[in-house]
Amino acid sequence: MKRILIFLSALTTAFAAEALEVTQNMQTTIGIFDACEQSLTYKFVGNKYDMKTKLTTTGAFGKIYPFTGEYHAYGTYKKDRFKPEDYGYEVQSRSHHRTKQLTYRDGVPQTRIKVRDGRVLEEPALVELDRLDDSIDLLSLFGVLTEQVVRADTCDLHRYSFNGKKYSLSEMKTVGHEEIKTPYFAGNALKCEYMLEIQKGASAGFLLNQKMPIYLWILRDKTANAPFIAKVEAEKTPFGKLESYTTSIEVKK
């Protein structure tokens, strides 16, 4: 469950254009459940990026799986070369309160600091020296995807991310363009497919597996031409179909 919530946070935090501040709100349903709500704020200014998101489970789903998570990543970038300076999150579930921070030097993870219910664990990030280019965090990885969408209108991506301990592979491909109409937005959308490859020793969680594609429909804001995810869909989960819709977006130049 946690992975799908984190994944949705990463996805919806990704799509901003250069020199803009974007706030986006999204609602997710899973089967018959109203599952979660998100608020997102992100900035791309000059060569700096800053991404923040908060997600809270709601309704009956929130009673079954109470969860609130806040995620933050910032750093510098030049085209598809993103250098994180800091990544962290704070999450609260029914039973536990946890935080994690990754510190970086020149875009390479250095230290992994975890706090669980007041117990602190600080350890070196387990970076493989031959995989330094694969060692960005997941939010920053979707920053790379942002640059591609803005520059070339494509979401083709085969790239690893790193959480300070394990690597994960994200594979995304462009399906094409199609007209969509959600309860909130309509237009000609770029459609993308995401597939998760489960790495050795990592868990996908019980809502995701590496055989289940997740689809994204990306529209552009009419005032600033900033791309944003209008819709996310996964056809099958243990609770039924997953659908996420952006309900509102605010763009500041």
C-alpha positions in Angstrom: 0.0 0.0 0.0 2.7 2.4 1.0 4.4 2.1 -2.4 1.3 3.1 -4.4 0.8 6.2 -2.3 4.5 7.2 -2.6 4.3 6.5 -6.3 1.3 8.7 -6.8 3.1 11.4 -4.8 6.1 11.2 -7.1 4.1 11.1 -10.2 2.0 14.1 -9.4 4.9 16.1 -8.2 6.8 15.7 -11.4 5.1 17.9 -14.0 6.1 21.5 -13.9 7.7 23.7 -16.5 10.8 25.9 -16.1 10.4 29.2 -14.1 7.0 28.4 -12.7 5.5 27.6 -9.4 2.6 25.1 -9.6 0.1 23.9 -7.1 -2.0 20.9 -8.0 -4.7 19.0 -6.1 -5.7 15.4 -6.8 -8.3 12.9 -5.7 -7.9 9.1 -5.9 -10.4 6.3 -5.8 -9.7 2.6 -5.6 -12.6 0.4 -6.4 -15.6 1.7 -4.4 -13.4 3.6 -2.0 -12.5 7.3 -1.9 -8.9 6.5 -1.2 -6.8 9.7 -0.8 -6.3 13.4 -1.5 -3.1 15.2 -2.3 -1.8 18.7 -2.3 1.3 19.5 -4.4 3.6 22.5 -4.8 6.6 22.5 -7.0 9.0 25.1 -8.4 11.4 25.1 -11.4 13.3 28.4 -11.3 16.6 28.9 -13.2 18.7 25.8 -12.6 17.0 24.9 -9.3 14.0 22.6 -8.6 12.0 22.2 -5.4 9.2 19.7 -5.0 6.8 19.1 -2.1 3.7 16.9 -1.8 1.3 15.9 1.0 -1.0 12.9 0.8 -3.7 11.7 3.2 -5.9 8.7 2.9 -9.6 9.5 3.2 -13.1 8.1 3.7 -13.6 4.4 4.4 -10.2 3.7 3.0 -8.7 6.1 5.4 -10.3 4.2 8.3 -8.9 0.9 7.0 -5.5 2.3 6.2 -4.9 5.7 8.0 -1.8 7.3 6.4 -0.4 10.8 6.0 2.8 11.4 4.1 4.8 14.6 3.3 7.7 14.4 0.8 10.3 17.0 -0.2 13.2 17.0 -2.7 15.3 19.9 -4.0 18.5 20.4 -5.9 19.9 21.7 -9.2 19.5 20.5 -12.8 20.8 21.1 -16.3 18.7 19.4 -18.9 18.4 15.7 -17.8 21.3 15.9 -15.3 19.6 16.4 -11.9 21.7 16.8 -8.8 19.6 16.4 -5.6 20.8 18.3 -2.5 18.3 16.9 0.0 15.4 14.4 0.0 13.2 13.6 2.9 9.8 12.5 4.1 7.6 12.3 7.2 4.8 9.7 7.4 2.3 8.8 10.0 0.4 5.5 9.9 -1.9 4.0 12.5 1.0 2.5 14.4 4.1 4.4 13.6 5.6 7.9 12.9 8.6 7.8 10.7 11.0 10.3 9.0 13.8 9.8 6.5 16.4 12.1 5.1 19.0 11.6 2.4 21.9 14.0 2.3 24.0 14.5 -0.8 27.3 15.8 -2.0 27.5 16.9 -5.7 24.3 14.8 -6.4 25.7 11.6 -4.7 23.9 10.3 -1.6 26.1 10.4 1.5 24.0 9.7 4.6 20.7 8.0 5.3 19.0 9.2 8.5 15.9 7.4 9.7 13.7 8.1 12.7 11.0 5.6 13.7 8.9 6.4 16.8 11.7 8.4 18.3 14.5 5.9 17.5 17.2 7.3 15.3 19.3 5.4 12.8 22.1 7.1 10.9 24.2 5.2 8.4 26.1 5.7 5.2 24.1 5.5 2.0 24.9 2.2 0.3 25.8 3.7 -3.1 27.4 1.4 -5.7 30.3 3.3 -7.2 29.6 2.1 -10.8 26.0 3.4 -10.5 26.4 7.0 -9.4 24.1 8.2 -12.3 21.4 5.9 -10.9 21.5 7.4 -7.4 18.9 10.1 -7.6 15.8 9.9 -5.5 12.4 9.1 -7.0 11.0 12.7 -6.9 14.1 13.9 -8.7 13.8 11.1 -11.2 10.4 12.4 -12.2 12.0 15.8 -12.6 14.1 14.2 -15.3 10.8 13.0 -16.9 9.4 16.6 -16.6 12.3 17.9 -18.7 11.6 15.4 -21.4 7.9 16.2 -21.5 8.6 20.0 -21.7 11.4 19.7 -24.2 10.3 16.8 -26.5 6.7 15.9 -25.6 7.8 12.3 -24.8 7.8 10.2 -21.6 10.1 7.5 -22.8 12.3 6.7 -19.8 14.4 3.8 -18.5 16.0 4.9 -15.3 16.9 3.8 -11.8 16.3 5.7 -8.6 17.9 5.1 -5.1 16.4 5.4 -1.6 19.7 5.3 0.2 19.7 1.5 0.5 18.1 -0.1 -2.6 17.7 0.7 -6.3 14.4 0.6 -8.2 13.8 0.7 -11.9 11.2 2.9 -13.5 10.3 2.3 -17.1 7.9 4.6 -18.9 7.0 4.8 -22.6 4.9 7.0 -24.8 1.7 5.4 -25.9 0.5 8.4 -28.0 -2.0 11.2 -27.9 -5.7 11.0 -27.3 -8.6 13.2 -26.4 -9.7 12.8 -22.8 -12.4 14.4 -20.7 -12.3 14.1 -16.9 -14.8 15.6 -14.4 -12.3 18.5 -14.2 -10.2 18.9 -17.4 -10.4 18.0 -21.1 -8.1 18.1 -24.1 -5.6 16.3 -26.2 -3.4 14.4 -23.7 0.0 12.7 -24.0 -0.6 9.1 -22.8 2.2 7.3 -21.0 2.6 3.8 -19.6 4.5 3.0 -16.5 5.9 -0.4 -15.5 7.5 -1.3 -12.3 10.4 -3.7 -12.2 10.8 -5.1 -8.7 14.5 -5.2 -7.7 16.1 -7.9 -5.7 15.2 -7.6 -2.0 12.6 -4.9 -2.7 8.8 -5.1 -2.2 6.2 -3.6 -4.5 3.5 -3.7 -1.9 0.3 -5.5 -2.2 -1.4 -3.0 -4.7 1.4 -3.1 -7.3 3.3 -5.8 -9.2 5.7 -5.7 -12.1 3.1 -7.0 -14.5 0.5 -4.3 -13.9 0.9 -1.2 -16.1 -0.1 2.2 -14.8 -1.3 4.8 -17.3 -0.9 8.6 -17.2 -2.6 11.3 -19.2 -0.7 14.6 -19.4 -2.4 17.8 -20.4 -1.0 21.4 -20.5 -2.2 24.4 -18.5 -3.9 26.8 -21.0 -2.3 29.9 -19.5 1.3 28.9 -19.0 1.5 25.7 -21.2 2.8 23.9 -18.1 2.3 20.1 -18.4 0.4 18.4 -15.5 -1.0 14.9 -15.0 -4.8 15.1 -15.5 -5.4 11.4 -14.9 -3.8 8.2 -13.5 -5.3 4.8 -14.0 -4.4 1.2 -13.0 -6.9 -1.4 -14.1 -6.5 -4.0 -11.5 -5.6 -3.9 -7.8 -6.9 -6.1 -5.0 -9.5 -3.5 -4.2 -10.5 -2.8 -7.8 -9.6 -0.2 -10.4 -7.5 2.8 -9.3 -8.3 6.2 -10.8 -6.7 9.6 -9.8 -7.9 12.9 -11.2 -6.4 16.4 -10.8 -9.2 18.6 -9.5 -7.5 22.0 -9.7 -4.2 23.5 -10.7 -2.8 27.0 -9.9 0.2 28.3 -11.9 2.4 31.3 -10.9 5.0 32.7 -13.1 
